[in-house]
Amino acid sequence: MRILKFFILFIVATSLFSCIPNKDLIYLQDYGNKPEGITINEFDAKPYRVQVNDILSINIKALDPKLVAMFSASSQSNQMPSPQTIYFSGYNVNQHGNIRIPVLGEINVLGFTIEEIRAAVEKKLTDEYFTAEARIFVTVKLAGFNYTINGEIAKPGTQVLFQEKVTILEAIANAGDINLTGNRKEVQILRKQPHGFEMFSLDLTDATIVNSPNFYIQPNDYIIVKPLRQKSWGTGTTGIQTLGTIITALSLVTTTILLIRN
């Protein structure tokens, strides 16, 4: 009878200890830090500065399209760009931080913002090739917002989004969301900086994370989602799964004991 009671208490205690509570799965919980609500301040995000191996999309227009046709790396297409077409038609930043534009030649863009690069290209065109009457119009964009996500995620790997700003929640949703066994309280971001790599840790269950300067990720960020301890225990992610695992294990132990006694 004592053994039976011990088994029951053991099952209950282990089930409560092993299953994943809801508070570890819900994003942006209100812990009472800001009762009046939380506002996302996207202006805190620093402008991205171009790095080696980035790919830029540069489009040059004028009143007479024939005047700027020679500056086009390839013919424009109305189709939705793909990572493959962008790779071959965009301007790659080489190891020296330069891009090569037809006719204009090499332009150094390393460490510059997108707006600074646009201004530099436009100035070079108006100073060396055109007058103000040509109405030169230049647009510069990153050829896709690239980031890599790994760990306890539905779709690990390198992802591409065609937008200028991406939050950590958008990046995770685009990768299929974090698995039940993923640690939402300690999501790490590995970011390459001119002076080396920096590591940040975010608690996605805390609603105040929207005010963090790292709430908006940067191109080429590497996101790591660590596993919860429950995964290494192997007892299951829900109470029912945990209970089933424990009962199976105890049944095997009991059967083994009975066979040994016989």
C-alpha positions as a printed Julia matrix, in Angstrom:
262×3 Matrix{Float64}:
  0.0     0.0     0.0
  2.86    2.38    0.84
  4.48    1.6    -2.5
  1.24    2.43   -4.33
  0.92    5.75   -2.48
  4.52    6.55   -3.27
  3.95    5.84   -6.96
  0.86    8.07   -7.03
  2.64   10.96   -5.31
  5.61   10.5    -7.62
  3.41   10.61  -10.72
  1.57   13.75   -9.58
  4.75   15.59   -8.55
  6.61   14.69  -11.73
  3.67   15.65  -13.93
  3.42   19.08  -12.34
  7.17   19.57  -12.54
  7.67   18.3   -16.1
  4.86   19.77  -18.17
  5.29   23.25  -19.7
  3.15   25.94  -17.99
  1.16   28.44  -20.06
  3.18   31.38  -18.73
  6.2    30.01  -20.6
  4.29   29.88  -23.91
  2.4    33.19  -24.12
  4.05   36.17  -25.81
  4.0    39.75  -24.46
  2.46   39.15  -21.06
  1.6    42.11  -18.85
  3.57   41.74  -15.63
  2.18   44.99  -14.24
  5.17   47.09  -15.25
  3.07   49.51  -17.31
 -0.61   49.36  -16.38
 -1.58   52.11  -18.83
 -0.49   50.05  -21.82
  2.66   49.8   -23.9
  3.47   51.75  -27.05
  6.03   50.55  -29.59
  8.58   53.26  -30.29
 10.08   52.18  -33.6
 12.18   55.35  -33.86
 14.57   53.9   -31.28
 15.83   51.47  -33.91
 19.17   52.61  -35.32
 19.45   52.79  -39.12
 21.17   49.77  -40.63
 24.66   50.28  -42.01
 25.65   48.18  -44.99
 28.08   45.31  -44.46
 30.22   43.07  -46.65
 28.21   40.5   -48.66
 25.01   42.57  -48.51
 23.14   42.85  -51.79
 21.67   46.19  -52.83
 18.89   46.93  -55.28
 19.51   50.24  -57.08
 17.01   51.73  -59.5
 17.81   54.87  -61.51
 15.04   56.79  -63.3
 14.83   59.96  -65.37
 12.31   61.86  -67.49
 13.77   60.08  -70.52
 14.3    56.4   -69.6
 16.8    56.01  -72.45
 19.2    58.37  -70.69
 19.63   56.05  -67.71
 19.31   52.68  -69.47
 23.09   52.32  -69.54
 23.24   52.41  -65.72
 20.95   49.38  -65.3
 22.65   46.15  -64.25
 19.82   44.15  -65.81
 16.41   44.69  -67.32
 13.63   45.5   -64.88
 10.9    42.92  -64.38
  7.37   43.32  -63.11
  7.49   39.91  -61.47
  7.85   39.49  -57.73
 11.59   39.27  -56.95
 12.96   36.05  -55.52
 16.19   35.51  -53.54
 17.67   33.88  -56.64
 16.93   36.75  -59.04
 18.04   39.29  -56.45
 21.37   37.5   -56.0
 22.17   37.69  -59.72
 20.7    41.12  -60.53
 21.57   43.05  -57.35
 24.79   44.84  -56.44
 26.92   42.74  -54.12
 29.11   44.49  -51.54
 32.57   42.96  -52.0
 35.28   42.37  -49.4
 36.53   45.93  -49.84
 33.07   47.39  -49.17
 32.51   48.43  -52.8
 29.76   47.89  -55.34
 30.23   48.14  -59.12
 27.58   50.07  -61.05
 27.66   50.12  -64.86
 29.36   53.29  -66.17
 29.7    54.77  -62.66
 32.24   52.13  -61.66
 33.08   51.28  -58.03
 31.43   53.1   -55.13
 32.32   52.43  -51.51
 29.22   51.74  -49.41
 30.62   49.92  -46.38
 29.23   51.37  -43.16
 26.82   53.72  -44.94
 23.06   53.79  -44.46
 20.7    53.17  -47.38
 19.81   56.87  -47.5
 23.48   57.88  -47.56
 24.15   55.5   -50.45
 21.15   56.88  -52.39
 22.44   60.43  -51.92
 25.97   59.46  -53.02
 24.77   57.73  -56.21
 22.45   60.61  -57.06
 25.21   63.17  -56.51
 27.67   61.24  -58.69
 25.11   61.08  -61.49
 24.24   64.78  -61.39
 27.87   65.9   -61.0
 29.34   63.77  -63.79
 26.6    62.87  -66.27
 23.36   64.84  -65.99
 21.97   68.28  -65.29
 19.06   69.09  -63.02
 16.72   69.14  -66.03
 17.12   65.35  -66.42
 15.19   64.9   -63.16
 17.27   61.97  -61.93
 15.48   59.83  -59.35
 17.39   57.12  -57.46
 16.03   54.48  -55.11
 18.27   52.19  -53.06
 17.04   49.26  -51.0
 18.46   46.18  -49.4
 17.65   43.33  -51.76
 15.61   41.47  -49.18
 15.84   41.42  -45.39
 17.94   38.33  -44.59
 18.24   36.66  -41.21
 18.99   33.18  -39.93
 17.07   31.42  -37.17
 17.97   28.14  -35.51
 17.1    25.96  -32.54
 13.58   25.18  -31.32
 11.8    26.68  -34.32
  9.37   25.17  -36.84
 11.36   26.21  -39.93
 15.03   26.77  -39.07
 17.37   28.25  -41.62
 17.94   31.49  -43.51
 14.78   33.51  -44.17
 14.14   36.47  -46.49
 11.48   39.15  -45.99
 10.81   41.94  -48.47
 10.32   44.8   -46.02
 12.54   47.46  -44.47
 11.93   46.78  -40.78
 11.34   43.44  -39.05
 10.52   42.81  -35.39
 11.72   39.73  -33.56
  8.11   38.51  -33.39
  7.67   38.9   -37.15
 10.91   37.01  -37.75
  9.75   34.14  -35.53
  6.27   34.04  -37.06
  7.79   33.94  -40.55
  9.79   30.88  -39.48
  6.68   29.02  -38.31
  6.77   30.04  -34.61
  8.74   28.6   -31.7
  8.12   24.96  -30.81
  6.43   24.11  -27.51
  9.8    23.05  -26.17
 11.44   26.38  -27.1
 12.51   28.84  -24.41
 10.65   32.08  -25.17
 12.21   33.76  -22.14
 15.76   33.6   -23.47
 15.86   34.11  -27.24
 19.36   35.11  -28.3
 20.41   37.37  -31.18
 23.94   37.18  -32.56
 24.72   40.39  -34.46
 27.77   41.26  -36.52
 29.14   44.73  -35.83
 32.15   46.53  -37.35
 34.13   45.79  -34.15
 33.01   42.14  -33.92
 29.98   40.11  -32.84
 27.52   41.09  -30.11
 25.0    38.86  -28.31
 21.61   39.99  -27.03
 19.0    38.08  -25.04
 15.26   38.8   -25.23
 12.36   37.67  -23.04
  9.45   37.41  -25.47
  6.95   36.66  -22.71
  7.41   40.17  -21.27
  5.29   42.85  -22.97
  7.87   45.56  -22.2
 10.19   43.95  -24.76
  8.56   46.2   -27.39
 10.53   49.11  -25.89
 13.85   47.31  -26.24
 16.26   48.69  -28.89
 16.65   45.08  -30.05
 12.92   44.5   -30.6
 13.62   45.35  -34.25
 16.2    42.94  -35.63
 18.8    43.9   -38.23
 19.69   42.24  -41.54
 22.03   39.26  -41.18
 21.08   38.68  -37.52
 21.42   35.1   -36.26
 18.57   34.16  -33.91
 18.94   31.22  -31.52
 15.96   29.67  -29.71
 17.15   27.54  -26.81
 15.24   24.42  -25.65
 13.42   24.23  -22.34
 14.62   21.76  -19.72
 11.51   19.65  -20.37
 12.9    18.6   -23.75
 16.04   17.09  -22.26
 13.95   15.3   -19.61
 11.93   13.65  -22.38
  8.78   13.49  -20.24
  6.47   15.34  -22.67
  5.26   18.84  -23.27
  1.77   18.49  -21.77
  0.46   16.94  -18.58
 -1.15   14.05  -20.47
  2.06   13.28  -22.38
  4.08   13.44  -19.18
  1.65   11.19  -17.33
  1.69    8.66  -20.16
  5.48    8.59  -20.22
  5.73    8.12  -16.46
  3.08    5.37  -16.36
  4.86    3.51  -19.15
  8.18    3.78  -17.32
  6.69    2.63  -14.01
  4.96   -0.27  -15.74
  8.28   -1.43  -17.13
  9.9    -1.11  -13.71
  7.07   -3.02  -12.0
  7.12   -5.78  -14.62
 10.88   -6.12  -14.26
 10.62   -6.38  -10.45
  7.89   -9.04  -10.67
  9.89  -11.08  -13.18
 12.97  -10.93  -10.95
 10.98  -12.08   -7.9
  9.49  -14.97   -9.82
